[in-house]
Amino acid sequence: MDVNTKALIGAVAGTCAMTSAFAYSRRDWLKDQWLAFISPAIYNFLTGTTREQRALKYLKEHAREGNPDSVLETFDEFCRTQEWAMNAAEEKGDILDEIVRELRPTTCLELGTYCGYSAVRIARQLSPSARLITVEVNPDYAAVAREVVKLAGLQDKIEVINVDSCDVIRELKDKYDITKLDLVFLDHWKYLYIRDIKLIEEEKLLKKGSVVFADNVIIPGAPGYLEYIRGSKNYKSTFYSVHFEYMDDMKDGVEKSVYIGDE
C-alpha cells in the first residue's frame, strides 16, 4: 500500500470517527443509522475487518485476561467510544444480573450469542456446576464469541454452538443431557422468539419458576411474542422500560416471564 493510499484511508477513517462522535452527541434517526450500519460498513471496507473483529482486538488490548468484569467494562467502553455494537449493554445487563442472582440457575440457554457479552454477563455469576449453552447461527459471530469467552476465562461454563436455535432446542435432552431449563434468554432474530418459546414448551423444557427473559421487545420489537406470552396462563410477565443498547435517548423494553404452568 503506497503512502497516498494510506493517507486517504487515514483521512476517511478520521472523518468516520469524527462523524461517529458527533452522532453520539446529537443523535437522531439518521445518525443512529450511521452508528449502527453505515459507519461500520465503511470501516469494514477500509480495514478488511468486521466490527466484531475490531471489538475483539480492542478487548484483547485493553481487558484483563481471566477477568469477566474487565471484559464487560471494556466492551461497554468500546461501544460507547469506538463503535456501536448490539450487546445487551449496562442497563439491561443490570436486570439480567439481578435475575441470575435471584434465580441461581444451573441450566441456562441463550438464543443469540452475538459476540458473547451477555453470555459472559450470565456465566460470571453461575455456580461452578452450572452450565450455559449459547446459540449463534452466524459462524463469524460465534468465532468471536468463543474468543471473548476464553478471554474472560469462562470457557468451562459456556458452550457456544453454531447452529439454528430450533435444532439445539430439539437436541437439548438427548445430545446435551438437559431435561429442564432454569433460565432462557431470547436475544436472536425477534420473529423467532414465538417459534422457539413454543418449541421449548413442546419439548417440556420449562419447570415452575423457570424464567424466560426477552430482549428488544420494543426495538426492533416482538409484538407476536408479547401477545402470546402475556396471553398465556402459564406465565407471569413483567415489562421493563429501558434504553436501547448504548443509545441513551432511545427507549426499548425487555420482558421477564416466570413459568407458572405445569411441568
Backbone as numpy.savetxt, mean C-alpha at the origin, in Angstrom:
# Nx Ny Nz CAx CAy CAz Cx Cy Cz
27.26 9.17 -23.25 26.41 10.36 -23.25 27.30 11.60 -23.25
27.12 12.51 -24.23 27.97 13.68 -24.32 27.55 14.75 -23.31
28.37 15.79 -23.23 28.17 16.84 -22.23 26.86 17.58 -22.45
26.53 17.87 -23.71 25.31 18.60 -24.01 24.06 17.82 -23.62
24.08 16.51 -23.88 22.94 15.67 -23.51 22.76 15.64 -22.00
23.89 15.49 -21.29 23.82 15.49 -19.83 23.27 16.81 -19.30
23.71 17.91 -19.91 23.23 19.22 -19.48 21.74 19.36 -19.72
21.26 18.85 -20.88 19.84 18.92 -21.19 19.01 18.11 -20.20
19.48 16.90 -19.93 18.77 16.05 -18.97 18.73 16.71 -17.60
19.87 17.30 -17.19 19.93 17.97 -15.90 18.97 19.14 -15.83
18.87 19.89 -16.93 17.98 21.04 -16.95 16.52 20.62 -16.87
16.17 19.59 -17.64 14.78 19.11 -17.62 14.44 18.52 -16.25
15.38 17.74 -15.69 15.15 17.15 -14.36 14.98 18.25 -13.32
15.79 19.31 -13.42 15.66 20.42 -12.49 14.33 21.11 -12.61
13.86 21.27 -13.84 12.55 21.87 -14.07 11.45 21.01 -13.45
11.57 19.70 -13.63 10.59 18.78 -13.03 10.57 18.93 -11.51
11.76 19.01 -10.92 11.85 19.12 -9.47 11.22 20.42 -8.98
11.50 21.53 -9.68 10.93 22.81 -9.27 9.41 22.82 -9.44
8.94 22.21 -10.53 7.50 22.15 -10.76 6.82 21.29 -9.71
7.48 20.21 -9.32 6.93 19.35 -8.27 6.82 20.10 -6.96
7.88 20.87 -6.63 7.85 21.65 -5.40 6.72 22.67 -5.43
6.54 23.33 -6.57 5.45 24.29 -6.71 4.10 23.60 -6.58
3.99 22.40 -7.16 2.72 21.66 -7.08 2.38 21.30 -5.65
3.39 20.96 -4.85 3.13 20.65 -3.45 2.66 21.89 -2.70
3.21 23.04 -3.04 2.86 24.25 -2.29 1.51 24.82 -2.70
1.13 24.65 -3.98 -0.16 25.19 -4.45 -0.83 24.12 -5.31
-1.57 23.25 -4.63 -2.06 22.06 -5.31 -3.48 22.26 -5.83
-3.72 21.81 -7.05 -5.06 21.68 -7.58 -5.09 20.41 -8.42
-6.22 20.16 -9.10 -6.36 18.89 -9.81 -5.26 18.67 -10.84
-4.96 19.69 -11.65 -3.95 19.54 -12.69 -2.58 19.28 -12.10
-2.27 19.99 -11.02 -0.97 19.78 -10.39 -0.88 18.40 -9.75
-2.01 17.91 -9.23 -2.02 16.55 -8.69 -1.70 15.53 -9.78
-2.21 15.77 -10.98 -1.89 14.88 -12.10 -0.40 14.94 -12.41
0.16 16.13 -12.30 1.60 16.28 -12.52 2.38 15.44 -11.51
2.03 15.55 -10.24 2.74 14.83 -9.19 2.61 13.32 -9.34
1.41 12.87 -9.65 1.14 11.43 -9.64 1.56 10.73 -10.92
1.44 11.41 -12.08 1.60 10.70 -13.34 2.59 11.35 -14.31
2.49 12.66 -14.53 3.26 13.28 -15.59 4.74 13.38 -15.23
5.01 13.94 -14.04 6.40 14.07 -13.61 7.13 12.72 -13.55
6.52 11.67 -12.96 7.20 10.37 -12.96 7.48 9.84 -14.36
6.56 10.07 -15.28 6.77 9.58 -16.65 7.97 10.27 -17.29
8.14 11.57 -17.01 9.30 12.29 -17.54 10.59 11.77 -16.91
10.57 11.61 -15.60 11.74 11.07 -14.91 12.08 9.66 -15.43
11.07 8.85 -15.62 11.29 7.50 -16.14 12.02 7.54 -17.47
11.56 8.42 -18.35 12.15 8.54 -19.68 13.59 9.03 -19.60
13.82 10.03 -18.76 15.16 10.63 -18.68 16.18 9.73 -18.02
15.75 8.99 -17.00 16.69 8.21 -16.21 16.74 6.73 -16.57
15.73 6.26 -17.30 15.67 4.83 -17.60 15.33 3.99 -16.39
14.76 4.64 -15.36 14.34 3.92 -14.16 12.87 4.24 -13.89
12.27 3.51 -12.98 10.89 3.78 -12.58 10.88 4.51 -11.25
9.76 5.13 -10.94 9.59 5.81 -9.64 9.86 4.83 -8.50
9.37 3.61 -8.64 9.53 2.62 -7.58 11.00 2.25 -7.38
11.76 2.15 -8.47 13.19 1.88 -8.38 13.93 3.05 -7.74
13.50 4.26 -8.08 14.13 5.44 -7.47 13.81 5.52 -5.97
12.60 5.13 -5.61 12.25 5.10 -4.19 13.12 4.09 -3.45
13.30 2.92 -4.03 14.14 1.89 -3.40 15.57 2.38 -3.24
16.09 3.03 -4.25 17.46 3.59 -4.17 17.56 4.60 -3.04
16.56 5.46 -2.93 16.54 6.46 -1.85 16.51 5.78 -0.49
15.69 4.74 -0.36 15.60 4.01 0.91 16.94 3.39 1.27
17.59 2.77 0.31 18.87 2.11 0.59 19.95 3.12 0.97
19.82 4.34 0.46 20.82 5.37 0.75 20.57 6.08 2.07
19.30 6.13 2.53 18.97 6.97 3.67 18.38 6.23 4.87
17.75 5.08 4.67 17.13 4.36 5.78 18.16 3.47 6.49
17.91 3.20 7.75 18.78 2.31 8.52 18.35 0.87 8.30
19.25 0.07 7.81 18.95 -1.32 7.50 18.53 -2.08 8.76
17.48 -2.88 8.63 17.00 -3.66 9.76 16.12 -2.88 10.71
15.77 -1.64 10.36 14.96 -0.79 11.23 13.68 -0.42 10.48
12.57 -1.12 10.74 11.32 -0.86 10.00 10.83 0.57 10.13
10.94 1.16 11.32 10.48 2.54 11.51 11.29 3.50 10.64
12.58 3.27 10.54 13.43 4.12 9.70 13.05 3.98 8.23
12.73 2.76 7.81 12.31 2.54 6.42 11.02 3.29 6.13
10.05 3.22 7.05 8.78 3.91 6.85 8.97 5.43 6.84
9.72 5.93 7.79 9.95 7.38 7.86 10.68 7.88 6.61
11.63 7.11 6.13 12.38 7.50 4.94 11.50 7.45 3.70
10.62 6.46 3.64 9.69 6.38 2.50 8.74 7.57 2.51
8.24 7.93 3.69 7.38 9.11 3.79 8.15 10.36 3.35
9.39 10.45 3.74 10.22 11.59 3.36 10.40 11.65 1.85
10.65 10.50 1.23 10.80 10.44 -0.22 9.53 10.96 -0.91
8.38 10.52 -0.41 7.11 10.87 -1.05 6.74 12.33 -0.84
7.23 12.94 0.21 6.89 14.33 0.47 7.93 15.31 -0.11
9.15 14.84 -0.33 10.19 15.76 -0.78 10.76 15.42 -2.16
10.54 14.18 -2.63 11.12 13.77 -3.91 10.03 13.50 -4.96
9.31 12.42 -4.77 8.25 12.04 -5.72 7.08 11.43 -4.96
5.88 11.76 -5.42 4.69 11.17 -4.83 4.63 9.67 -5.16
4.13 8.88 -4.22 3.92 7.45 -4.46 2.68 7.02 -3.70
2.05 5.94 -4.16 0.73 5.56 -3.63 0.82 4.63 -2.42
1.58 5.05 -1.41 1.59 4.33 -0.14 0.38 4.73 0.70
0.10 3.96 1.73 -0.99 4.32 2.64 -0.68 5.62 3.38
0.60 5.92 3.59 1.07 7.16 4.21 0.77 7.21 5.71
1.09 8.36 6.32 1.12 8.42 7.77 -0.26 8.35 8.42
-1.21 9.14 7.94 -2.51 9.23 8.61 -3.26 7.90 8.55
-3.34 7.33 7.37 -3.97 6.01 7.26 -3.15 4.96 7.99
-1.82 5.13 7.93 -0.94 4.19 8.62 -1.17 4.17 10.11
-1.48 5.33 10.70 -1.75 5.37 12.14 -3.00 4.56 12.49
-4.01 4.62 11.63 -5.23 3.83 11.86 -4.92 2.35 11.74
-4.13 2.01 10.73 -3.74 0.61 10.54 -2.92 0.12 11.73
-2.03 0.96 12.23 -1.23 0.60 13.41 -2.14 0.28 14.60
-3.14 1.12 14.81 -4.05 0.93 15.94 -4.83 -0.39 15.80
-5.26 -0.70 14.58 -5.97 -1.95 14.35 -5.09 -3.14 14.69
-3.85 -3.10 14.24 -2.92 -4.22 14.50 -2.64 -4.35 15.99
-2.45 -3.23 16.68 -2.19 -3.29 18.12 -3.37 -3.89 18.88
-4.58 -3.49 18.50 -5.76 -3.98 19.21 -6.08 -5.42 18.86
-5.92 -5.77 17.59 -6.32 -7.10 17.12 -5.29 -8.17 17.45
-4.02 -7.79 17.43 -2.92 -8.74 17.62 -3.08 -9.96 16.69
-3.13 -9.73 15.41 -3.39 -10.82 14.46 -2.21 -11.78 14.33
-2.54 -13.01 14.02 -1.49 -14.00 13.72 -1.47 -14.39 12.24
-2.60 -14.16 11.56 -2.66 -14.43 10.12 -3.22 -13.20 9.42
-2.44 -12.64 8.51 -2.82 -11.40 7.82 -2.69 -11.58 6.32
-3.61 -10.97 5.60 -3.58 -10.99 4.14 -3.70 -9.56 3.64
-2.74 -9.15 2.83 -2.80 -7.84 2.19 -2.93 -8.05 0.69
-3.91 -7.39 0.09 -4.10 -7.45 -1.35 -3.72 -6.10 -1.93
-2.59 -6.07 -2.63 -2.05 -4.83 -3.17 -0.82 -4.38 -2.40
0.31 -5.00 -2.66 1.55 -4.72 -1.92 2.16 -3.38 -2.30
2.10 -3.06 -3.58 2.85 -1.95 -4.19 4.33 -2.12 -3.80
4.92 -1.18 -3.09 6.35 -1.27 -2.77 6.63 -1.80 -1.36
5.59 -2.26 -0.67 5.80 -2.89 0.62 5.67 -1.99 1.83
5.25 -0.75 1.62 5.14 0.20 2.75 4.19 -0.32 3.82
2.96 -0.63 3.44 1.98 -1.07 4.44 2.30 -2.46 4.98
2.94 -3.29 4.17 3.36 -4.61 4.67 4.35 -4.44 5.81
5.31 -3.56 5.64 6.27 -3.27 6.71 5.55 -2.67 7.90
4.61 -1.80 7.63 3.85 -1.14 8.71 3.12 -2.17 9.56
2.50 -3.15 8.92 1.78 -4.20 9.64 2.75 -5.13 10.36
3.72 -5.66 9.63 4.56 -6.74 10.14 5.46 -6.31 11.28
5.82 -5.04 11.34 6.71 -4.60 12.41 6.06 -4.71 13.78
4.73 -4.86 13.83 4.02 -4.98 15.10 3.55 -6.41 15.39
3.80 -7.32 14.47 3.32 -8.69 14.64 4.20 -9.47 15.61
3.60 -10.46 16.24 4.35 -11.35 17.13 5.29 -12.23 16.30
6.30 -12.82 16.91 7.26 -13.63 16.15 6.64 -14.77 15.36
5.53 -15.31 15.83 4.91 -16.44 15.15 3.86 -16.03 14.11
3.57 -14.75 14.00 2.53 -14.28 13.09 3.04 -14.24 11.64
2.08 -14.27 10.70 2.41 -14.27 9.28 1.63 -13.21 8.53
2.29 -12.61 7.56 1.62 -11.69 6.64 1.90 -12.16 5.22
0.85 -12.47 4.50 0.96 -12.76 3.07 0.46 -11.54 2.33
1.30 -11.00 1.47 0.93 -9.81 0.72 1.03 -10.11 -0.77
0.01 -9.69 -1.51 -0.16 -10.10 -2.90 -0.05 -8.88 -3.82
0.82 -8.98 -4.82 1.00 -7.91 -5.79 1.07 -8.51 -7.19
0.14 -8.11 -8.06 0.06 -8.69 -9.39 1.13 -8.13 -10.33
1.65 -6.93 -10.04 2.67 -6.32 -10.89 4.05 -6.86 -10.49
4.74 -7.56 -11.38 6.02 -8.18 -11.01 7.11 -7.17 -10.66
7.09 -5.99 -11.28 8.08 -4.96 -10.97 7.87 -4.40 -9.57
6.61 -4.16 -9.22 6.32 -3.69 -7.86 6.69 -4.76 -6.84
6.37 -6.01 -7.14 6.67 -7.11 -6.22 8.17 -7.23 -5.97
8.96 -7.05 -7.02 10.42 -7.13 -6.87 10.94 -6.03 -5.95
10.43 -4.82 -6.12 10.82 -3.72 -5.24 10.36 -3.99 -3.81
9.15 -4.49 -3.66 8.61 -4.76 -2.32 9.47 -5.77 -1.57
9.93 -6.78 -2.25 10.79 -7.78 -1.59 12.07 -7.13 -1.08
12.62 -6.19 -1.84 13.82 -5.48 -1.41 13.54 -4.58 -0.21
12.38 -3.94 -0.22 12.01 -3.07 0.90 11.80 -3.90 2.17
11.13 -5.03 2.03 10.92 -5.93 3.17 12.25 -6.41 3.73
13.17 -6.76 2.83 14.51 -7.22 3.26 15.26 -6.10 3.95
15.17 -4.88 3.42 15.84 -3.73 4.03 15.32 -3.49 5.45
14.02 -3.71 5.64 13.41 -3.52 6.97 13.71 -4.69 7.92
14.26 -5.78 7.38 14.58 -6.94 8.21 13.38 -7.79 8.57
12.33 -7.76 7.72 11.08 -8.45 8.04 10.78 -9.60 7.08
11.80 -10.07 6.39 11.57 -11.12 5.40 11.10 -12.43 6.01
11.31 -12.64 7.30 10.84 -13.87 7.95 9.35 -13.79 8.31
8.78 -12.59 8.32 7.37 -12.42 8.66 6.49 -12.18 7.44
7.08 -11.67 6.38 6.31 -11.24 5.21 6.64 -12.11 4.00
5.60 -12.60 3.36 5.77 -13.33 2.10 5.09 -12.53 0.99
5.89 -12.08 0.02 5.37 -11.32 -1.11 5.09 -12.30 -2.25
3.83 -12.31 -2.72 3.42 -13.25 -3.76 2.99 -12.47 -4.99
3.52 -12.86 -6.14 3.26 -12.15 -7.39 2.30 -12.96 -8.28
1.01 -12.93 -7.91 -0.04 -13.59 -8.70 -1.32 -12.78 -8.55
-2.36 -13.21 -9.23 -3.67 -12.57 -9.07 -4.23 -12.89 -7.69
-4.86 -11.89 -7.07 -5.35 -12.05 -5.71 -6.34 -13.20 -5.56
-7.19 -13.42 -6.55 -8.19 -14.48 -6.42 -7.54 -15.86 -6.36
-6.40 -16.03 -7.04 -5.70 -17.32 -7.01 -5.15 -17.59 -5.62
-4.60 -16.58 -4.98 -4.06 -16.75 -3.63 -5.18 -17.08 -2.65
-6.28 -16.36 -2.75 -7.40 -16.59 -1.82 -7.86 -18.04 -1.90
-7.98 -18.57 -3.10 -8.43 -19.96 -3.27 -7.41 -20.97 -2.74
-6.13 -20.56 -2.68 -5.07 -21.50 -2.29 -4.61 -21.34 -0.85
-5.21 -20.40 -0.10 -4.72 -20.14 1.24 -4.75 -21.37 2.14
-5.81 -22.14 2.06 -5.93 -23.30 2.94 -4.98 -24.42 2.54
-4.95 -24.76 1.28 -4.17 -25.92 0.84 -2.69 -25.61 0.65
-2.38 -24.47 0.04 -0.99 -24.16 -0.30 -0.27 -23.42 0.81
-0.99 -22.58 1.57 -0.34 -21.74 2.57 -0.72 -22.10 4.00
-1.54 -23.12 4.15 -1.92 -23.65 5.45 -2.55 -22.57 6.35
-3.39 -21.74 5.75 -4.11 -20.72 6.50 -5.60 -21.03 6.39
-6.23 -21.30 7.51 -7.65 -21.64 7.51 -8.53 -20.45 7.86
-7.99 -19.52 8.65 -8.74 -18.32 9.03 -7.80 -17.12 8.99
-8.39 -15.97 8.65 -7.64 -14.71 8.59 -8.09 -13.79 9.71
-7.13 -13.25 10.44 -7.45 -12.26 11.47 -7.61 -10.87 10.87
-6.77 -10.56 9.88 -6.77 -9.22 9.29 -6.64 -9.33 7.78
-7.51 -8.59 7.08 -7.44 -8.47 5.62 -7.33 -6.99 5.29
-6.30 -6.65 4.53 -6.12 -5.26 4.11 -6.31 -5.19 2.59
-7.33 -4.47 2.16 -7.64 -4.32 0.74 -7.06 -3.01 0.22
-6.10 -3.13 -0.71 -5.46 -1.93 -1.22 -4.98 -2.16 -2.66
-5.70 -3.00 -3.40 -5.33 -3.27 -4.80 -6.31 -2.52 -5.70
-6.62 -3.08 -6.87 -7.58 -2.43 -7.76 -8.93 -2.35 -7.06
-9.52 -1.17 -7.04 -10.71 -0.94 -6.22 -11.92 -1.74 -6.70
-12.01 -1.97 -8.02 -13.15 -2.75 -8.53 -13.05 -4.21 -8.13
-11.88 -4.64 -7.64 -11.71 -6.03 -7.21 -12.06 -6.23 -5.73
-12.28 -5.15 -4.99 -12.59 -5.29 -3.58 -13.80 -6.20 -3.37
-14.86 -5.93 -4.10 -16.10 -6.69 -3.88 -15.94 -8.13 -4.35
-15.23 -8.33 -5.45 -14.99 -9.70 -5.91 -14.24 -10.50 -4.87
-13.19 -9.90 -4.31 -12.31 -10.65 -3.43 -12.89 -10.84 -2.03
-13.66 -9.87 -1.54 -14.28 -10.09 -0.23 -15.33 -11.19 -0.32
-16.04 -11.24 -1.43 -17.01 -12.33 -1.61 -16.31 -13.68 -1.70
-15.17 -13.71 -2.37 -14.42 -14.96 -2.49 -13.86 -15.38 -1.13
-13.39 -14.42 -0.35 -12.92 -14.72 1.01 -14.04 -15.31 1.84
-15.24 -14.77 1.68 -16.40 -15.30 2.40 -16.73 -16.72 1.93
-16.70 -16.93 0.61 -17.01 -18.25 0.06 -16.04 -19.31 0.57
-14.79 -18.90 0.73 -13.78 -19.83 1.22 -13.80 -19.98 2.74
-14.73 -19.24 3.38 -14.91 -19.29 4.84 -13.59 -19.00 5.58
-12.95 -17.92 5.17 -11.66 -17.55 5.74 -11.77 -16.55 6.88
-12.98 -16.05 7.14 -13.17 -15.10 8.23 -13.77 -15.78 9.45
-13.47 -15.25 10.60 -14.05 -15.72 11.86 -14.58 -14.51 12.62
-15.35 -14.74 13.63 -15.88 -13.62 14.41 -14.72 -12.79 14.97
-14.77 -11.51 14.69 -13.71 -10.62 15.14 -12.67 -10.30 14.08
-12.69 -11.03 12.97 -11.76 -10.70 11.88 -12.05 -9.28 11.39
-10.98 -8.59 10.99 -11.12 -7.20 10.52 -10.75 -7.12 9.05
-11.61 -6.46 8.28 -11.33 -6.15 6.88 -11.15 -4.65 6.79
-9.98 -4.22 6.36 -9.66 -2.79 6.29 -9.44 -2.41 4.83
-10.25 -1.49 4.33 -10.23 -1.13 2.91 -9.75 0.30 2.72
-8.74 0.48 1.89 -8.18 1.80 1.61 -8.84 2.40 0.37
-8.74 3.73 0.26 -9.16 4.47 -0.94 -10.61 4.24 -1.33
-11.49 4.21 -0.35 -12.89 3.95 -0.67 -13.61 5.18 -1.21
-12.94 6.34 -1.12 -13.49 7.57 -1.71 -12.71 7.97 -2.97
-11.39 7.99 -2.88 -10.53 8.28 -4.03 -9.56 7.12 -4.22
-9.58 6.44 -5.35 -10.50 6.63 -6.47 -11.93 6.15 -6.20
-12.13 5.40 -5.11 -13.48 5.02 -4.72 -13.81 3.57 -4.96
-14.63 3.02 -4.06 -15.10 1.64 -4.18 -16.57 1.60 -3.78
-17.44 2.25 -4.54 -18.85 2.36 -4.14 -19.57 1.02 -4.05
-19.27 0.11 -4.97 -19.91 -1.20 -4.92 -19.53 -1.97 -3.68
-18.27 -1.89 -3.30 -17.79 -2.55 -2.09 -18.47 -1.96 -0.86
-18.52 -0.62 -0.78 -19.14 0.03 0.38 -20.61 -0.35 0.51
-21.31 -0.36 -0.60 -22.73 -0.73 -0.57 -22.89 -2.16 -0.06
-22.02 -3.05 -0.52 -22.12 -4.45 -0.12 -21.77 -4.64 1.35
-20.62 -4.09 1.78 -20.14 -4.35 3.13 -21.03 -3.69 4.18
-21.56 -2.49 3.85 -22.43 -1.79 4.79 -23.83 -2.39 4.84
-24.21 -3.04 3.76 -25.53 -3.65 3.71 -25.58 -5.06 4.24
-24.42 -5.61 4.58 -24.35 -6.99 5.06 -24.54 -7.04 6.58
-25.36 -7.98 7.02 -25.56 -8.18 8.46 -24.35 -8.85 9.10
-23.40 -9.28 8.28 -22.23 -10.00 8.80 -21.09 -9.09 9.22
-21.24 -7.78 9.02 -20.16 -6.85 9.35 -20.67 -5.66 10.15
-19.82 -5.16 11.01 -20.04 -3.88 11.66 -18.95 -2.95 11.15
-19.35 -1.95 10.38 -18.37 -1.13 9.67 -18.26 0.28 10.24
-17.04 0.81 10.14 -16.75 2.17 10.59 -15.98 2.87 9.48
-16.43 4.08 9.13 -15.77 4.87 8.10 -14.89 5.93 8.75
-13.68 6.11 8.22 -12.77 7.13 8.69 -12.49 8.10 7.54
-12.77 9.36 7.78 -12.42 10.39 6.80 -10.97 10.79 7.02
-10.16 10.60 5.99 -8.72 10.87 6.10 -8.26 11.58 4.83
-7.03 12.02 4.84 -6.47 12.65 3.65 -5.93 11.60 2.69
-6.03 11.90 1.42 -5.42 11.07 0.39 -3.90 11.10 0.60
-3.25 10.01 0.25 -1.84 9.84 0.56 -0.96 11.00 0.10
-0.32 11.62 1.10 0.64 12.71 0.91 0.02 13.95 0.25
-1.29 14.10 0.29 -1.95 15.26 -0.27 -2.87 15.84 0.79
-2.38 16.84 1.50 -3.04 17.30 2.71 -4.31 18.11 2.47
-4.60 18.42 1.20 -5.84 19.15 0.93 -6.83 18.32 0.11
-6.62 17.02 0.07 -7.52 16.14 -0.66 -8.04 15.05 0.29
-9.35 14.94 0.43 -9.94 14.01 1.38 -10.24 12.66 0.72
-9.92 11.61 1.45 -10.21 10.24 1.05 -10.91 9.57 2.22
-11.03 8.27 2.19 -11.64 7.55 3.29 -11.19 6.11 3.33
-11.20 5.54 4.53 -10.93 4.12 4.73 -12.08 3.51 5.51
-12.31 2.24 5.32 -13.43 1.55 5.95 -12.92 0.33 6.73
-13.23 0.32 8.01 -12.90 -0.81 8.87 -14.17 -1.61 9.11
-14.14 -2.90 8.77 -15.32 -3.76 8.92 -14.96 -4.97 9.77
-15.63 -5.10 10.89 -15.41 -6.24 11.79 -16.43 -7.32 11.45
-15.94 -8.54 11.22 -16.84 -9.65 10.86 -17.54 -10.16 12.10
-18.86 -10.18 12.06 -19.67 -10.64 13.20 -20.58 -11.80 12.81
-20.40 -12.31 11.61 -21.24 -13.40 11.12 -20.79 -14.75 11.61
-21.43 -15.77 11.06 -21.06 -17.14 11.42 -19.78 -17.52 10.71
-18.99 -18.36 11.36 -17.72 -18.80 10.76 -17.97 -19.89 9.73
